[in-house]
Amino acid sequence: MKRLGFFVAALIGAIVVAAAQAEAMPPFAQAYGINCDTCHTMVPTLNAYGRYVQRTGYGSLDPHTLHRAFPVWVGYQLTYDSQSGQPDNPPKINGGNVEIHAVGAIGNDFTYHAQQWVWSNSQAGDLDTLWLAYNNVLHRDGHLFLGKIESPGPSQFSMWADIAPFDPPELVVGEHSYLTDANRWGAKLNYVRDRYDLQAGWLYSDAGWSGSSDFVNSDKTFQYAASLSDPTKPWALGYLGSAGAVPVSTGYDHYWTWGGWAQVDPTKHLPGAYLLYQGTSDNNPGADPNTGDQLAAASGHAFSAELYDTFFHGNVYLSARKQWMNDGLGNPSQDGSVDLSFVFTKYLRGYTELYMAQNSTPAWRYFVWWTTPIFAQPIRP
């Protein structure tokens, strides 16, 4: 216990005394000469301006400035999850997670983002993200994305510092697992003007490279979102919906979702808050795994509530979340988590989480994330 106490004290001391401001996405940080707090509350959680940059597919940034930075950067993760092992094979620290990103602009009208896992969980990795956006649509307020893209919705679906994902967009109803928050193949159009943001997309597989041609057996969805999100104000309010069809063992499940979100960024006197709700309707959830009988149509819902804040000049991030789920088939559940994230050095961050789910043993999770540009200095014009 004394050794553990010494380690915790030393860790806290290192966070408070030695932490320095981390960089944002390395090529953008290099090109603009900025730190992470320009776009992030804590990497990867976005603030109001960061959400605006994301919604525009980087089209709101100056392409000539982006050209000053080499577009490729590398990430490495050291991970641990106390629930990942088996009785005869206890959980271990996993160092097999290497990712390569490429982000930037092509000419004046196109932007792109690609993320490939070289290794993931000590196995050969797959494609996470691959999109090209055309930003000269509707007087440059429209941004047309094509590829494996972020689904229409709030930025929290893809950019959030907590380790556990949000439950509402991943609700499981019978055989159908919702993919509301997934990176999926397809196309979408974002219309961003002042504080108004409209998104609509047609999506299919969430698989890696193999999913690009999987038009037959994949979940096909029309998903849309509308929000008020001023890049100069610390708040956002939005509506999210979808309609789709997915093959199940008893035919096709035609489904619908509806919901919304509200967010307030941390301010000098108050913590940040994030609320998310999603309702679901499945007309054919598939077969009962116990009896084989066809399940009845179901209407489910899920809700997340979270408070979060930063300390020590933005170098420490603390959040607490509670979630409630009901799949509409008589299976209610709930869970919660507490996350602590911190900056070690310029390119090195740590993320820890205590995860608690109904009728299960609490889990400890953490990962250390190192991100770095390929070249130490930006390209001079």
ZIJO-V528308 format. One record per residue. N is the residue number from 0. RES is the residue in one small letter. SS is DSSP state (A for helix, B for strand, O for the rest). D_CENTER is the distance of its C-alpha to the mean C-alpha in whole Angstrom. Layout:
<<N,RES,SS,D_CENTER> <N,RES,SS,D_CENTER>>
//
This chain:
<<0,m,O,36> <1,k,A,38> <2,r,A,36> <3,l,A,32> <4,g,A,33> <5,f,A,34> <6,f,A,31> <7,v,A,29> <8,a,A,31> <9,a,A,31> <10,l,A,27> <11,i,A,27> <12,g,A,30> <13,a,A,28> <14,i,A,25> <15,v,A,27> <16,v,A,30> <17,a,A,28> <18,a,O,25> <19,a,O,24> <20,q,O,22> <21,a,O,19> <22,e,O,19> <23,a,O,16> <24,m,O,15> <25,p,A,18> <26,p,A,20> <27,f,A,19> <28,a,A,20> <29,q,A,23> <30,a,A,24> <31,y,A,24> <32,g,O,25> <33,i,O,22> <34,n,O,21> <35,c,A,17> <36,d,A,18> <37,t,A,19> <38,c,O,15> <39,h,B,13> <40,t,B,14> <41,m,B,13> <42,v,O,11> <43,p,O,8> <44,t,B,9> <45,l,B,10> <46,n,O,14> <47,a,A,16> <48,y,A,17> <49,g,A,13> <50,r,A,12> <51,y,A,15> <52,v,A,15> <53,q,A,12> <54,r,A,13> <55,t,O,16> <56,g,O,15> <57,y,O,17> <58,g,O,20> <59,s,O,21> <60,l,O,21> <61,d,O,25> <62,p,A,25> <63,h,A,28> <64,t,A,26> <65,l,A,23> <66,h,O,26> <67,r,O,27> <68,a,O,25> <69,f,O,24> <70,p,O,21> <71,v,B,20> <72,w,B,19> <73,v,B,18> <74,g,B,16> <75,y,B,17> <76,q,B,16> <77,l,B,19> <78,t,B,17> <79,y,B,19> <80,d,B,19> <81,s,O,22> <82,q,O,21> <83,s,O,21> <84,g,O,25> <85,q,B,28> <86,p,O,31> <87,d,O,33> <88,n,B,30> <89,p,O,28> <90,p,O,25> <91,k,O,25> <92,i,O,23> <93,n,B,21> <94,g,O,21> <95,g,O,21> <96,n,O,17> <97,v,B,18> <98,e,B,16> <99,i,B,17> <100,h,B,15> <101,a,B,17> <102,v,B,17> <103,g,B,19> <104,a,B,22> <105,i,B,25> <106,g,O,28> <107,n,O,27> <108,d,O,26> <109,f,B,23> <110,t,B,20> <111,y,B,17> <112,h,B,14> <113,a,B,15> <114,q,B,13> <115,q,B,16> <116,w,B,16> <117,v,B,19> <118,w,B,19> <119,s,B,17> <120,n,O,18> <121,s,O,22> <122,q,B,22> <123,a,B,22> <124,g,O,18> <125,d,O,17> <126,l,B,15> <127,d,B,11> <128,t,B,12> <129,l,B,15> <130,w,B,16> <131,l,B,19> <132,a,B,19> <133,y,B,22> <134,n,B,23> <135,n,B,26> <136,v,B,26> <137,l,O,28> <138,h,O,29> <139,r,O,26> <140,d,O,24> <141,g,B,22> <142,h,B,20> <143,l,B,20> <144,f,B,17> <145,l,B,19> <146,g,B,17> <147,k,B,14> <148,i,B,12> <149,e,B,9> <150,s,O,10> <151,p,O,12> <152,g,O,11> <153,p,O,9> <154,s,A,7> <155,q,A,5> <156,f,A,4> <157,s,O,2> <158,m,O,4> <159,w,O,5> <160,a,O,8> <161,d,O,9> <162,i,O,10> <163,a,O,10> <164,p,O,8> <165,f,O,9> <166,d,O,12> <167,p,A,13> <168,p,A,11> <169,e,A,12> <170,l,O,16> <171,v,B,19> <172,v,B,22> <173,g,O,25> <174,e,O,24> <175,h,B,21> <176,s,B,17> <177,y,O,15> <178,l,O,12> <179,t,O,11> <180,d,O,8> <181,a,O,8> <182,n,B,9> <183,r,B,13> <184,w,B,16> <185,g,B,18> <186,a,B,18> <187,k,B,17> <188,l,B,19> <189,n,B,18> <190,y,B,21> <191,v,B,20> <192,r,B,23> <193,d,O,24> <194,r,O,22> <195,y,B,21> <196,d,B,19> <197,l,B,19> <198,q,B,17> <199,a,B,18> <200,g,B,17> <201,w,B,19> <202,l,B,17> <203,y,O,18> <204,s,O,17> <205,d,O,14> <206,a,O,16> <207,g,O,16> <208,w,A,19> <209,s,A,22> <210,g,A,19> <211,s,A,20> <212,s,A,24> <213,d,O,23> <214,f,O,24> <215,v,O,27> <216,n,O,25> <217,s,O,21> <218,d,O,20> <219,k,B,21> <220,t,B,19> <221,f,B,20> <222,q,B,17> <223,y,B,17> <224,a,B,16> <225,a,B,18> <226,s,B,18> <227,l,B,20> <228,s,O,18> <229,d,O,20> <230,p,O,19> <231,t,O,22> <232,k,O,22> <233,p,O,19> <234,w,B,18> <235,a,B,17> <236,l,B,18> <237,g,B,17> <238,y,B,18> <239,l,B,16> <240,g,B,18> <241,s,B,18> <242,a,B,21> <243,g,B,22> <244,a,B,24> <245,v,B,23> <246,p,B,26> <247,v,B,27> <248,s,O,30> <249,t,O,32> <250,g,B,31> <251,y,B,28> <252,d,B,26> <253,h,B,26> <254,y,B,23> <255,w,B,22> <256,t,B,19> <257,w,B,19> <258,g,B,18> <259,g,B,17> <260,w,B,15> <261,a,B,16> <262,q,B,15> <263,v,B,17> <264,d,O,17> <265,p,O,19> <266,t,O,22> <267,k,O,25> <268,h,O,27> <269,l,O,24> <270,p,O,21> <271,g,B,17> <272,a,B,17> <273,y,B,14> <274,l,B,15> <275,l,B,14> <276,y,B,16> <277,q,B,17> <278,g,B,20> <279,t,B,21> <280,s,B,24> <281,d,B,25> <282,n,O,29> <283,n,O,29> <284,p,O,26> <285,g,O,28> <286,a,B,31> <287,d,O,31> <288,p,O,31> <289,n,O,34> <290,t,O,36> <291,g,O,35> <292,d,O,36> <293,q,B,34> <294,l,O,31> <295,a,O,32> <296,a,O,30> <297,a,B,27> <298,s,B,26> <299,g,B,23> <300,h,B,21> <301,a,B,18> <302,f,B,17> <303,s,B,15> <304,a,B,16> <305,e,B,15> <306,l,B,17> <307,y,B,16> <308,d,B,18> <309,t,B,19> <310,f,B,22> <311,f,O,25> <312,h,O,24> <313,g,O,20> <314,n,O,20> <315,v,B,19> <316,y,B,17> <317,l,B,17> <318,s,B,16> <319,a,B,17> <320,r,B,16> <321,k,B,18> <322,q,B,17> <323,w,B,20> <324,m,B,20> <325,n,B,23> <326,d,O,23> <327,g,O,26> <328,l,O,28> <329,g,O,29> <330,n,O,26> <331,p,B,25> <332,s,B,22> <333,q,B,21> <334,d,B,19> <335,g,B,18> <336,s,B,16> <337,v,B,17> <338,d,B,15> <339,l,B,17> <340,s,B,16> <341,f,B,18> <342,v,B,19> <343,f,B,22> <344,t,B,23> <345,k,O,22> <346,y,O,20> <347,l,B,19> <348,r,B,17> <349,g,B,17> <350,y,B,15> <351,t,B,16> <352,e,B,16> <353,l,B,19> <354,y,B,18> <355,m,B,20> <356,a,B,21> <357,q,O,24> <358,n,O,27> <359,s,O,25> <360,t,O,25> <361,p,O,23> <362,a,B,21> <363,w,B,20> <364,r,B,17> <365,y,B,17> <366,f,B,16> <367,v,B,17> <368,w,B,15> <369,w,B,18> <370,t,B,17> <371,t,B,20> <372,p,B,21> <373,i,O,24> <374,f,O,27> <375,a,O,27> <376,q,O,29> <377,p,O,28> <378,i,O,30> <379,r,O,33> <380,p,O,34>>
//
